[in-house]
């Protein structure tokens, strides 16, 4: 039977403290920043502690990473899907602040909107090297919270032919998906889709509107929604 030495056990509990604020009945609401009392938080805290210890024991190669994943999975079991997604959203908002990537919450799903002007060059589908650190931060959180699947959507404006826009949107979604996988996110969790110019979020009659329509979106969905 695998066991934790004292140093590894302390590390496992430290990971819980660093990755969540749910080790007691009083917790911090990810949206308001206010303290609140929650049964879900209490259950998630207990689950996170247990999961961190089990995860650290199970992962001989990287006990810290095992503890991180175990804590996230334990929070899911103890606090429910909604709270699990709350914590994941908080991590993403912290990491993506000031990057230009929008973090949106839709029920139990999280959507990341990445404007093309910071993600890709004009009419290109390879990810800008300047955007690598941001996408690496996204990958770290997605890898840690492995009870979600990732759907990558590519969108364009209406400039150019329908066929060209469809191909470009598919290529851009695929590039982001491949980048995530190269960073360690399990490939079976990732699906990519190209929608061309079909789903604009603004009018294509202005430069500002076209810029908003050129985007890649990541939707993070709990596994039970698949």
Secondary structure, 3 states (H helix, E strand, C coil): CCCCCHHHHHHHHHHHHHHCCCCCCEEECCCCCCEEECHHHHHHHHHHHHHHHHHHHHCCCCHHHHHHHHHHHHHHHHHCHHHHHHHHHHHHHHHHCCCCCEEEEECCEEEEEEEHHHHECCCCCCECHHHHHHHHHHHHHHHHCCCEEEEEEEECCCCCCHHHHHHHHHHHHHHHHHHHHHCCCCHHHEEEEECCCCCCCCCCCCHHHHHHHCEEEEEEEEHHHC
